[in-house]
Amino acid sequence: MTNELKEAVKSRLLITVLFMAQLMLTQYVVADDIPVKNIDYIFIAGEQEGLSLPTDLVVDGSGQIYVVDSGNDRIAIFSEDGEYLRSFGQTGKLPGQFSGPVGIAIDSQQRLLVADKGNNRIQIFDLRGNVIKTFETLFKSKAVNPVDVVVSKDGKRIYVTGNKTHNVMVYGSNGKLLHHWGGEGSAKSLFRYPATAALSDRGLLYIVDVLNTRVQAFDEKGKHVINVGGWGVLQGQLFRPKGVALDSSGNIYVGDSYMGVIQVFDSNHRFSHVLGDGGDVKTFSTPAGIFVDARNRLYVAEMLENQVSVYQLR
């Protein structure tokens, strides 16, 4: 059993009774008590293509969807209408192969960066799946086990969340380590299993801090700016966050894999609403990575359903 799993089990055992009591009292999913904003279903991708534990996704400039099909050690590619097109990658250690990939990003040059966790490296591809570059992710000669990766607009900084070291690593475009911050703990700028990351147009880096049940925001130099959310099952609180994404207005979308909801915080980091369906809170099946494209389409990797669901934001 991994340390992350042990921590998760311990945490869950400690708070299960309190959680159930709160849930029965608050009835989080009763929309009458919380602000809800409806979204419109468009399509589901991956139902017939044998996706296994999809963890993250990105969308390129033409609308094609690139899904980290973690259980199959590949990247699956779908059209903007959800039609399966092709895939690349297979299990292995060679360049272009994967071992439990988790996160994916796309940079301003339309290159794909994949956090190849089991191989402890970042791999960079063109959109056809051809390997451009790979680099190992180490911290003091120890494996980082990268979970997610994002790239600055100018392409000079590659931010990587380190699941094993509880750090954020910053690499140059050549794969050289430039900077890092973090460590295991619950104080600001520390983490307990940092996961998904997103970078805003203002240069703020948002990191899902899973077992601390929050999203931490940093400037590009790693200075802590603010926490988004905190432990709980009420509106504006998080129980087991996994995904984070930003829209063009700077709104922050945070997916809660345990509660199955996606909450939205405004550009000033204040709780705004929960995504809904027909006036009720919309529930997803273990939402992991999420993404909002330029058309305000929301993409959700529903890990245990082995699919990506796509919606239009209003």
C-alpha positions as CSV (number, residue, x, y, z in Angstrom):
1,M,0.0,0.0,0.0
2,T,1.5,3.4,-1.0
3,N,2.0,6.2,1.5
4,E,-0.7,8.2,-0.3
5,L,-3.2,5.4,0.0
6,K,-2.3,4.9,3.7
7,E,-2.9,8.6,4.3
8,A,-6.1,8.6,2.4
9,V,-7.4,5.5,4.3
10,K,-6.4,7.0,7.7
11,S,-8.0,10.3,6.9
12,R,-11.2,8.7,5.7
13,L,-11.5,6.6,8.8
14,L,-11.0,9.6,11.1
15,I,-13.6,11.7,9.4
16,T,-16.2,9.3,8.1
17,V,-18.6,9.6,11.1
18,L,-18.4,13.4,11.1
19,F,-18.8,13.5,7.3
20,M,-21.9,11.4,7.3
21,A,-23.4,13.4,10.2
22,Q,-22.7,16.7,8.3
23,L,-24.0,15.3,5.0
24,M,-27.3,14.2,6.6
25,L,-27.7,17.6,8.2
26,T,-26.6,19.8,5.4
27,Q,-28.0,17.8,2.4
28,Y,-25.4,19.3,0.2
29,V,-27.0,18.1,-3.0
30,V,-30.3,19.9,-2.3
31,A,-30.0,22.8,-4.7
32,D,-32.5,25.0,-2.8
33,D,-29.8,25.9,-0.3
34,I,-26.9,26.7,-2.6
35,P,-26.3,28.7,-5.7
36,V,-26.5,26.5,-8.8
37,K,-25.7,27.3,-12.4
38,N,-26.8,24.9,-15.0
39,I,-24.6,23.4,-17.7
40,D,-25.7,21.9,-21.0
41,Y,-24.7,18.3,-22.0
42,I,-23.0,18.0,-25.3
43,F,-21.5,14.5,-25.6
44,I,-19.5,11.7,-23.9
45,A,-16.2,10.5,-25.3
46,G,-14.6,7.1,-24.7
47,E,-17.6,4.9,-24.0
48,Q,-16.8,2.5,-26.8
49,E,-13.0,2.9,-27.0
50,G,-12.0,1.0,-23.9
51,L,-10.7,3.9,-21.8
52,S,-9.3,2.7,-18.5
53,L,-9.0,5.2,-15.6
54,P,-8.7,8.4,-17.6
55,T,-7.0,11.0,-15.4
56,D,-6.6,14.2,-17.3
57,L,-7.1,15.9,-20.7
58,V,-6.4,18.9,-22.8
59,V,-7.9,20.4,-26.0
60,D,-5.8,21.8,-28.8
61,G,-6.4,24.8,-31.0
62,S,-8.6,22.9,-33.5
63,G,-10.7,21.3,-30.8
64,Q,-9.2,17.8,-30.7
65,I,-9.3,16.2,-27.3
66,Y,-6.2,14.4,-25.8
67,V,-7.0,12.1,-22.9
68,V,-4.6,10.5,-20.5
69,D,-5.8,6.9,-20.7
70,S,-3.8,6.0,-17.6
71,G,-4.9,2.3,-17.3
72,N,-3.9,1.7,-20.9
73,D,-0.6,3.7,-20.7
74,R,-1.5,5.7,-23.8
75,I,-2.9,9.1,-24.9
76,A,-6.3,8.7,-26.7
77,I,-7.3,11.4,-29.2
78,F,-10.9,12.4,-30.0
79,S,-12.4,14.9,-32.5
80,E,-14.1,18.0,-31.3
81,D,-17.4,16.0,-31.7
82,G,-16.2,13.1,-29.5
83,E,-15.3,10.7,-32.3
84,Y,-12.3,8.5,-31.5
85,L,-9.4,9.2,-33.9
86,R,-6.3,7.5,-32.8
87,S,-3.9,7.0,-29.9
88,F,-0.2,6.8,-29.1
89,G,1.9,5.2,-26.5
90,Q,2.1,1.8,-24.8
91,T,3.4,0.3,-21.6
92,G,7.2,0.6,-21.3
93,K,10.2,2.7,-20.4
94,L,11.4,3.7,-23.8
95,P,10.7,7.2,-25.2
96,G,7.1,7.4,-26.2
97,Q,6.1,4.7,-23.8
98,F,4.4,5.2,-20.5
99,S,4.0,3.7,-17.0
100,G,0.9,5.1,-15.3
101,P,0.8,8.6,-16.8
102,V,-1.4,11.0,-15.0
103,G,-1.3,14.6,-16.1
104,I,-1.1,16.4,-19.5
105,A,-0.6,20.0,-20.7
106,I,-0.5,21.8,-24.0
107,D,1.9,24.7,-24.6
108,S,1.7,27.8,-26.8
109,Q,3.5,25.9,-29.5
110,Q,0.8,23.2,-29.5
111,R,3.1,20.6,-28.0
112,L,1.9,18.0,-25.5
113,L,3.6,17.5,-22.2
114,V,2.8,14.3,-20.2
115,A,3.6,13.6,-16.6
116,D,4.8,10.0,-17.0
117,K,4.5,9.2,-13.3
118,G,5.8,5.6,-13.2
119,N,8.8,6.4,-15.3
120,N,9.5,9.5,-13.3
121,R,9.8,11.9,-16.2
122,I,8.1,14.5,-18.4
123,Q,7.7,13.6,-22.0
124,I,7.1,16.2,-24.7
125,F,5.3,15.3,-28.0
126,D,4.0,16.9,-31.1
127,L,0.3,16.5,-31.8
128,R,0.8,13.4,-33.8
129,G,2.5,11.7,-30.8
130,N,6.1,12.0,-32.0
131,V,8.6,12.4,-29.1
132,I,10.3,15.7,-29.1
133,K,12.1,15.5,-25.7
134,T,12.0,13.7,-22.4
135,F,13.6,14.7,-19.1
136,E,13.8,13.0,-15.7
137,T,12.2,14.6,-12.6
138,L,14.4,14.4,-9.6
139,F,14.6,16.2,-6.3
140,K,17.9,15.7,-4.4
141,S,18.5,12.6,-6.5
142,K,15.2,11.1,-5.5
143,A,12.2,10.4,-7.8
144,V,9.5,13.0,-7.9
145,N,6.8,10.8,-9.4
146,P,5.2,13.7,-11.4
147,V,1.4,14.0,-11.2
148,D,0.7,17.0,-13.4
149,V,2.5,19.6,-15.6
150,V,1.7,23.1,-16.8
151,V,3.8,25.5,-18.9
152,S,4.2,29.3,-18.8
153,K,2.9,31.2,-21.8
154,D,6.5,32.0,-22.9
155,G,7.4,28.3,-22.6
156,K,10.4,29.1,-20.3
157,R,9.0,27.5,-17.2
158,I,7.6,24.0,-16.8
159,Y,5.8,23.5,-13.5
160,V,5.6,19.9,-12.2
161,T,3.8,18.6,-9.1
162,G,5.7,16.0,-7.2
163,N,3.5,13.4,-5.6
164,K,6.3,11.6,-3.8
165,T,8.2,14.7,-2.6
166,H,5.2,17.0,-1.9
167,N,7.0,19.7,-4.0
168,V,6.4,21.9,-7.0
169,M,9.3,21.7,-9.3
170,V,10.1,24.4,-11.9
171,Y,12.1,23.3,-15.0
172,G,13.4,25.3,-17.9
173,S,12.5,24.4,-21.5
174,N,15.7,22.3,-21.6
175,G,14.6,20.2,-18.6
176,K,17.0,21.8,-16.2
177,L,15.7,22.3,-12.6
178,L,15.3,26.1,-12.0
179,H,13.4,26.3,-8.7
180,H,11.3,24.4,-6.3
181,W,9.1,24.9,-3.2
182,G,7.0,22.9,-0.8
183,G,7.5,19.9,1.4
184,E,5.1,17.8,3.4
185,G,2.9,19.6,5.8
186,S,-0.3,21.6,6.2
187,A,1.0,25.2,6.6
188,K,0.8,27.5,3.5
189,S,3.2,26.6,0.8
190,L,3.4,23.0,2.1
191,F,1.5,20.1,0.6
192,R,0.0,16.7,1.3
193,Y,0.1,15.1,-2.2
194,P,-0.1,18.0,-4.6
195,A,-2.0,17.0,-7.8
196,T,-3.6,18.9,-10.7
197,A,-2.2,22.3,-11.6
198,A,-3.5,25.2,-13.7
199,L,-1.9,28.5,-14.7
200,S,-4.0,31.7,-15.1
201,D,-3.6,34.4,-17.6
202,R,-2.5,36.6,-14.7
203,G,0.4,34.2,-14.0
204,L,-1.1,32.6,-10.9
205,L,-0.4,28.9,-10.4
206,Y,-3.2,26.9,-8.8
207,I,-2.2,23.6,-7.2
208,V,-4.7,21.1,-5.9
209,D,-3.5,20.1,-2.4
210,V,-5.4,16.8,-2.1
211,L,-5.2,15.7,1.5
212,N,-5.1,19.3,2.8
213,T,-8.4,19.7,1.0
214,R,-7.6,23.0,-0.6
215,V,-6.3,24.6,-3.7
216,Q,-3.2,26.8,-3.2
217,A,-2.4,29.7,-5.5
218,F,1.1,31.0,-6.0
219,D,2.8,33.7,-8.2
220,E,5.2,32.5,-10.8
221,K,8.1,32.7,-8.3
222,G,6.4,30.4,-5.9
223,K,5.2,33.0,-3.4
224,H,1.9,31.9,-1.7
225,V,-1.0,34.2,-2.6
226,I,-4.2,32.6,-1.3
227,N,-5.9,29.3,-0.5
228,V,-9.1,28.4,-2.3
229,G,-11.5,26.2,-0.3
230,G,-11.0,24.3,2.9
231,W,-12.1,21.0,4.5
232,G,-15.9,20.4,4.6
233,V,-19.0,19.4,2.7
234,L,-20.7,22.8,2.5
235,Q,-20.6,25.2,-0.4
236,G,-17.1,26.6,-0.9
237,Q,-15.6,23.7,1.0
238,L,-13.7,20.6,-0.3
239,F,-13.6,17.0,0.7
240,R,-11.3,15.3,-1.8
241,P,-10.4,17.8,-4.5
242,K,-8.7,16.4,-7.6
243,G,-9.2,18.7,-10.6
244,V,-8.7,22.4,-11.2
245,A,-9.3,24.5,-14.4
246,L,-9.7,28.1,-15.3
247,D,-12.0,29.8,-17.9
248,S,-11.2,33.0,-19.9
249,S,-12.8,35.2,-17.2
250,G,-10.5,33.8,-14.5
251,N,-13.2,31.7,-12.8
252,I,-11.7,28.7,-11.0
253,Y,-13.4,25.3,-11.4
254,V,-12.6,22.7,-8.7
255,G,-13.7,19.1,-8.9
256,D,-14.3,17.1,-5.8
257,S,-13.7,13.4,-6.6
258,Y,-15.4,12.1,-3.4
259,M,-18.5,14.4,-3.4
260,G,-18.7,14.2,-7.2
261,V,-19.4,17.9,-7.7
262,I,-17.6,20.8,-9.4
263,Q,-17.6,24.1,-7.6
264,V,-16.8,27.5,-9.1
265,F,-14.9,30.3,-7.5
266,D,-14.7,33.8,-9.1
267,S,-11.5,35.6,-10.1
268,N,-11.3,37.0,-6.6
269,H,-11.3,33.5,-5.2
270,R,-14.7,33.7,-3.6
271,F,-17.2,30.9,-3.9
272,S,-19.7,31.6,-6.7
273,H,-21.8,28.5,-7.4
274,V,-22.0,24.7,-8.0
275,L,-22.5,23.4,-11.5
276,G,-26.0,22.1,-12.0
277,D,-28.4,20.2,-14.2
278,G,-32.0,21.2,-14.4
279,G,-31.7,23.3,-11.3
280,D,-30.2,20.5,-9.2
281,V,-26.6,20.0,-8.3
282,K,-24.9,18.1,-11.1
283,T,-23.0,15.0,-9.9
284,F,-20.1,13.4,-11.7
285,S,-18.5,9.9,-11.2
286,T,-15.1,10.5,-9.6
287,P,-14.2,13.6,-11.5
288,A,-10.4,13.8,-11.9
289,G,-8.8,16.2,-14.5
290,I,-11.0,19.0,-15.8
291,F,-10.5,21.5,-18.6
292,V,-12.3,24.6,-20.0
293,D,-11.6,25.5,-23.6
294,A,-11.9,28.8,-25.5
295,R,-15.5,28.1,-26.4
296,N,-16.4,27.7,-22.7
297,R,-16.8,23.9,-23.1
298,L,-16.2,22.0,-19.9
299,Y,-14.4,18.6,-20.2
300,V,-14.5,16.2,-17.2
301,A,-12.5,13.0,-16.9
302,E,-14.8,10.7,-15.0
303,M,-12.2,8.2,-13.9
304,L,-14.3,5.3,-12.7
305,E,-16.8,5.6,-15.5
306,N,-13.9,5.4,-18.0
307,Q,-15.2,8.4,-20.0
308,V,-14.8,12.1,-20.7
309,S,-18.1,14.1,-20.4
310,V,-18.4,17.4,-22.2
311,Y,-20.7,20.3,-21.4
312,Q,-21.4,23.8,-22.5
313,L,-21.0,26.4,-19.8
314,R,-23.5,29.2,-19.7
